[in-house]
């Protein structure tokens, strides 16, 4: 099935045989890479509406024949040369893919499936846009990217090669107004020491022939290798022929490479205002721009804030629930998210799963939010992992689905002005940010992250 593409639909059916499609997901990596390792986008960005309609019809016929009540994830293989479609897998349950679909759309699939199993039907469940859920259609003026996190360095002897067996240890999800913005937010969410696609390992020192040879098989380093190959002059056509990644996605990466080359011309100097604004709109992180330009991240941040180049916020409304939403940042739209006058505490989540860091940290973050809510505080959760309870819409008063970086956390802190930030419960991820956040003026609750300062305790009360 060389060159076939993998596509997923999440559909819901009720006892009246009413069916809706929650989400259309496009796997960017071609067939041959497990969907848990392939990076995905929602909505489908390169799939014709006619093919999407065809896949939807097949999905409805499948769930009707099986008699599923609730959500089902259906995975298809499609041959773009012949148009042939093959059903790969059917998951009539809540799965990793349905969790992604749920968080990508604001449709709480598990919750709605439970209601349908208990006897309700879609036309009895409220829908914020069109009245009731049987009228639901996917909507939203944003792009979601899911990207896997690997840890091959933790397994001596393991070969870094992606195939039909899942190798990822976790994943991140990002939301942006454009594909470029969402893609680069996903990259900086991974917590692998990289805030962008360039200058990873020694790839920028390799010849084009060496880079192309390393692209013969899919690996966890594929996107970084592609970036350097494009920098060295590889054509979109040649990279498509080698990887079977669609030209549209490769062209988007090529445009990022071209912009980065323009940025590098100003190394050691101030960027022109329009170029700095364009870099932020295309998703370049402050930390990455700092490295490219050879200037401190704090200096760069202060300059763009002086120019008014700051993160704005928008909402993903939750379907089937009254007045619920979660939030994401963008440099490509005005701010549409109000701030309440209530006393607030921010909790930093655990980010992508990693070896030695997983569900126990998420449990602690969730219960910290519950306890703070009981104490009378508005709780603000920041996390980027779609598989966790902390990124459920109802765990906290406000969920910010954002990368756990200094840039992103600081932007939320400056917007919401909480009384402090809890970093102790998310494991390594927030602890690594604590010192920089404190240096930027963020009040860290509990023990001070500064070793030279004696420990202090912040008392949280509702008074």
C-alpha positions in Angstrom: 0.0 0.0 0.0 2.9 2.3 -0.8 1.8 5.9 -1.1 -1.7 5.3 0.3 -3.0 7.9 2.8 -4.6 7.2 6.1 -7.8 9.0 7.1 -10.0 8.8 10.1 -13.6 9.7 11.0 -15.2 9.9 14.4 -18.9 9.3 14.1 -21.7 9.0 16.7 -25.0 7.1 16.3 -28.0 7.0 18.6 -30.9 4.5 19.1 -33.0 6.4 16.5 -30.3 5.7 13.9 -29.5 9.4 13.8 -25.8 9.8 12.9 -23.4 12.7 13.0 -19.7 13.1 12.1 -17.7 14.6 15.0 -14.3 15.0 13.3 -12.4 14.4 10.1 -8.7 13.6 10.8 -6.0 13.4 8.2 -2.8 11.5 8.9 0.0 13.5 7.3 2.4 10.5 7.3 1.4 8.0 4.6 0.3 4.4 5.3 3.0 2.3 6.9 3.4 4.5 10.0 1.2 3.6 12.9 -1.5 6.2 13.5 -0.1 6.6 17.0 3.2 7.7 15.6 1.9 9.6 12.5 1.2 13.3 13.0 -2.3 14.3 12.2 -4.4 17.3 11.4 -8.0 18.2 11.9 -9.9 19.2 9.9 -8.7 17.4 6.8 -6.6 20.0 4.9 -5.9 18.3 1.5 -8.8 15.9 1.1 -11.5 16.8 -1.5 -15.0 17.4 -0.1 -16.2 14.6 -2.4 -13.9 12.0 -0.8 -14.9 13.2 2.7 -18.5 12.7 1.9 -17.8 9.3 0.6 -15.9 8.3 3.7 -18.8 9.7 5.8 -21.3 7.5 3.9 -19.1 4.4 4.4 -18.8 5.2 8.1 -22.6 5.6 8.6 -23.2 2.3 6.8 -20.7 0.6 9.0 -22.0 1.8 12.4 -25.6 1.1 11.3 -24.7 -2.4 10.3 -22.9 -3.1 13.6 -25.6 -1.3 15.6 -23.2 0.9 17.6 -24.8 3.3 20.1 -22.3 6.1 20.9 -19.0 7.0 19.3 -17.0 5.0 16.8 -13.6 5.8 15.2 -13.1 4.4 11.7 -9.8 4.4 9.9 -9.5 4.2 6.2 -6.7 3.8 3.7 -7.1 5.7 0.4 -5.1 5.3 -2.8 -4.9 8.8 -4.4 -4.0 7.3 -7.7 -7.0 5.0 -8.1 -9.5 6.3 -5.6 -9.7 2.9 -3.9 -10.8 3.0 -0.2 -10.1 0.2 2.3 -11.4 0.0 5.9 -8.4 -0.6 8.1 -9.8 -0.5 11.6 -13.0 0.1 13.6 -13.1 1.2 17.2 -16.6 1.3 18.6 -15.5 2.7 21.9 -13.5 5.6 23.3 -9.9 5.2 22.1 -6.8 7.4 21.7 -8.2 8.6 18.4 -11.6 9.4 19.8 -9.9 11.4 22.7 -8.0 13.4 20.0 -11.3 14.0 18.1 -13.0 15.0 21.3 -10.4 17.6 22.3 -9.9 18.8 18.7 -13.6 19.7 18.3 -14.9 20.4 21.7 -17.3 17.4 21.4 -17.2 15.3 24.6 -17.5 11.9 22.9 -17.4 9.8 26.1 -19.9 12.0 27.9 -22.3 12.0 25.0 -21.9 8.3 24.4 -22.8 7.6 28.0 -26.0 9.7 27.6 -26.9 7.8 24.4 -26.3 4.5 26.1 -28.6 5.6 29.0 -31.4 6.1 26.5 -31.2 9.8 25.4 -31.1 10.6 21.7 -29.2 13.3 19.8 -32.3 15.4 19.3 -32.7 15.6 23.1 -29.2 16.9 23.8 -28.6 20.7 23.5 -26.2 22.0 20.9 -24.9 25.6 21.2 -25.0 26.3 17.5 -28.1 24.7 16.0 -30.3 23.7 18.9 -29.8 20.0 19.3 -27.0 17.6 18.5 -28.6 15.7 15.6 -27.8 18.9 13.6 -24.1 18.8 14.6 -21.5 19.3 11.9 -17.8 19.9 12.4 -17.0 23.6 12.6 -14.4 26.0 13.8 -12.0 28.5 12.2 -8.8 26.8 13.5 -6.4 23.9 12.8 -5.4 21.2 15.2 -2.1 19.3 15.0 -1.3 16.1 16.9 2.3 15.2 17.2 3.9 12.1 18.9 6.6 12.2 21.5 9.2 9.4 21.4 12.0 8.4 23.8 14.3 6.1 21.8 17.2 7.4 23.9 15.7 5.6 27.0 15.9 2.2 25.3 19.5 1.1 24.6 19.5 -1.1 21.4 16.1 0.1 20.2 16.2 1.1 16.5 14.6 4.5 15.7 12.4 3.4 12.9 8.6 4.0 12.6 6.4 1.3 11.2 3.1 -0.5 11.9 4.0 -1.0 15.6 3.4 2.1 17.7 6.6 3.5 19.3 5.5 6.8 20.8 5.4 7.3 24.6 3.1 10.3 24.5 1.7 13.0 22.3 0.8 16.7 22.2 -2.1 18.6 20.6 -1.9 22.2 19.5 -4.5 24.6 18.1 -3.8 27.6 15.9 -5.6 29.7 13.3 -3.3 28.4 10.5 -1.5 25.1 9.9 1.9 26.7 10.2 1.0 28.3 13.6 -0.5 25.0 14.9 2.4 22.9 13.6 5.1 25.0 15.2 3.1 25.2 18.5 3.1 21.3 18.4 6.9 21.2 17.9 7.6 23.5 20.9 5.1 21.5 23.0 7.2 18.3 22.8 9.8 19.2 25.5 12.7 17.6 23.7 14.9 20.7 24.0 13.9 22.0 20.6 11.6 25.0 20.1 11.6 24.8 16.3 12.5 22.7 13.3 15.9 23.8 12.5 19.4 23.1 13.9 18.5 19.8 15.6 21.5 17.6 16.4 24.0 18.0 13.6 21.6 17.9 10.7 22.4 21.3 9.4 26.0 20.1 9.0 25.0 17.1 6.8 25.1 17.1 3.0 21.9 16.9 1.1 22.8 13.4 0.0 23.3 12.3 3.6 19.9 13.9 4.6 18.1 12.2 1.7 19.7 8.9 2.7 18.4 9.3 6.2 14.9 9.9 4.9 14.7 6.5 3.2 12.8 5.2 6.2 10.5 7.0 8.6 12.0 7.8 12.0 11.2 10.1 14.9 13.6 12.7 13.4 11.8 12.8 10.0 10.4 16.3 10.3 13.7 17.8 11.4 15.5 16.0 8.5 13.0 17.3 6.0 13.5 20.8 7.2 17.2 20.7 6.7 16.8 19.0 3.3 14.6 21.8 2.2 17.1 24.3 3.5 19.8 22.7 1.4 17.7 22.8 -1.7 15.7 19.6 -1.9 12.6 20.0 -4.0 9.1 19.3 -2.7 8.7 16.8 -5.5 11.8 14.8 -4.5 10.7 14.8 -0.8 7.2 13.7 -1.7 8.6 10.9 -3.9 10.7 9.7 -1.0 8.3 10.1 2.0 4.8 10.1 0.3 4.0 13.1 2.5 1.7 15.3 0.4 3.2 18.2 -1.4 0.9 20.7 0.3 2.4 19.9 3.7 6.0 20.0 2.4 5.3 23.3 0.7 4.1 24.8 4.0 7.4 23.6 5.5 9.4 25.0 2.6 7.8 28.4 3.3 8.9 28.2 6.9 12.4 27.5 5.8 12.4 30.5 3.5 11.2 32.7 6.3 13.9 31.4 8.6 16.5 32.1 6.0 15.3 35.7 5.9 15.4 35.9 9.7 19.0 34.6 9.8 20.1 37.6 7.7 19.5 39.7 10.8 21.5 37.7 13.3 22.8 39.9 16.0 20.5 42.8 14.9 16.9 43.8 15.5 14.4 42.3 13.1 12.3 44.6 11.0 8.9 45.1 12.6 7.0 43.4 9.7 9.4 40.4 9.7 9.0 39.9 13.5 5.3 40.1 13.2 5.3 37.5 10.3 7.5 35.1 12.3 5.1 35.1 15.2 2.1 34.7 13.0 3.8 31.6 11.4 4.4 30.1 14.8 8.1 30.8 15.5 8.7 30.6 19.3 10.4 33.3 21.2 13.0 30.8 22.4 13.7 29.7 18.8 13.9 33.3 17.5 16.3 34.1 20.3 18.6 31.3 19.2 18.4 32.3 15.5 19.2 35.9 16.2 21.6 35.5 19.0 19.7 37.8 21.4 18.3 37.0 24.9 14.7 35.7 24.9 13.7 38.3 27.4 15.0 41.1 25.1 13.1 39.7 22.1 9.9 39.3 24.1 10.1 42.9 25.4 10.6 44.2 21.9 7.6 42.4 20.4 5.4 43.4 23.3 6.4 47.0 22.7 5.3 46.6 19.1 2.0 45.1 20.2 2.8 41.7 18.8 1.2 39.6 21.6 -0.8 36.4 21.9 -4.6 36.8 21.5 -7.1 34.2 22.5 -10.0 32.4 21.1 -12.4 29.7 22.3 -13.4 26.2 21.3 -17.1 25.8 22.4 -18.0 22.5 24.0 -21.0 20.7 22.3 -23.8 19.1 24.3 -22.9 21.2 27.3 -24.3 24.6 28.3 -21.8 27.6 28.3 -18.6 25.6 28.3 -15.4 26.2 26.3 -11.6 26.0 26.4 -9.1 28.4 25.0 -6.1 28.6 22.7 -3.7 31.4 21.6 -3.0 32.9 18.2 -1.1 35.7 16.6 -3.6 35.7 13.7 -6.8 37.0 15.2 -8.1 39.5 17.8 -8.6 38.5 21.5 -12.1 37.2 22.1 -11.7 35.7 25.6 -12.9 37.8 28.5 -11.3 37.7 32.0 -13.3 37.5 35.2 -12.5 39.6 38.3 -12.5 36.5 40.6 -9.4 35.4 42.6 -7.6 32.8 40.5 -4.9 30.2 40.8 -3.1 28.7 37.7 -2.1 25.0 37.6 0.5 23.8 35.2 -0.2 20.3 33.8 2.2 17.5 32.9 2.6 18.1 29.2 3.3 15.1 26.9 3.7 11.7 28.6 7.3 10.5 29.0 9.0 7.6 30.6 8.6 8.0 34.3 6.0 10.7 34.0 2.4 9.9 33.3 -1.1 9.5 34.8 -0.1 10.0 38.4 1.0 13.6 37.7 -2.2 14.3 35.8 -4.1 12.9 38.8 -2.4 15.3 41.1 -3.0 18.3 38.8 -6.7 17.4 38.5 -7.2 17.1 42.3 -5.2 20.3 42.9 -7.8 22.1 40.6 -10.7 20.4 42.4 -9.3 21.5 45.8 -8.7 25.1 44.7 -12.2 25.3 43.3 -13.6 24.0 46.6 -11.6 26.8 48.3 -13.4 29.4 46.2 -10.8 30.1 43.6 -11.2 30.2 39.8 -8.9 27.5 38.5 -6.8 27.9 35.4 -5.3 24.8 33.9 -2.6 24.9 31.3 -1.7 21.7 29.4 -1.2 20.3 25.8 -1.9 16.6 26.1 -5.2 15.4 24.6 -5.1 12.1 26.4 -5.4 13.5 29.9 -8.2 14.3 32.3 -6.6 17.7 33.0 -7.6 18.7 29.4 -11.2 17.8 29.9 -13.3 20.9 29.7 -14.9 20.5 33.2 -11.8 19.7 35.3 -11.0 23.4 35.8 -12.9 26.7 35.4 -10.8 27.7 32.4 -8.6 25.3 30.4 -5.8 26.8 28.2 -4.8 24.2 25.6 -1.3 25.5 25.2 2.4 24.5 25.1 4.1 24.5 28.5 6.8 27.0 27.7 7.8 30.2 29.4 6.4 32.2 26.5 3.0 30.6 26.5 2.5 30.3 30.3 3.7 33.9 30.8 1.2 35.2 28.3 -1.7 33.5 30.1 -0.4 34.7 33.5 -0.2 38.3 32.2 -3.7 38.1 30.8 -5.5 36.4 33.7 -3.4 37.8 36.6 -3.8 34.9 39.0 -2.6 35.1 42.6 0.0 32.4 41.9 1.0 29.3 39.9 1.1 25.7 41.2 4.0 23.9 39.6 4.6 21.0 42.0 2.1 18.4 40.6 2.9 18.2 36.9 6.2 16.4 37.3 9.3 17.5 35.4 7.5 19.6 32.9 6.4 22.6 35.0 9.3 22.2 37.5 11.7 23.0 34.6 9.8 26.2 33.9 9.6 27.4 37.5 12.9 29.4 37.8 12.4 31.3 34.5 8.8 32.1 35.4 9.8 33.3 38.8 12.5 35.5 37.2 9.8 37.0 35.0 7.7 38.0 38.0 5.4 35.0 38.3 4.5 34.1 41.9 5.2 30.4 42.4 3.1 29.0 45.2 4.8 26.8 47.7 8.6 26.3 47.9 10.6 28.9 46.1 12.3 27.7 42.9 15.3 29.9 43.7 17.8 27.8 45.8 19.4 30.8 47.5 16.0 31.8 48.9 14.7 30.1 52.0 11.6 28.0 51.4 8.3 29.8 51.9 4.8 28.6 51.9 1.9 30.4 50.3 -1.4 29.8 52.1 -4.4 29.5 49.9 -7.7 30.6 51.4 -11.1 31.8 50.2 -11.1 34.8 52.5 
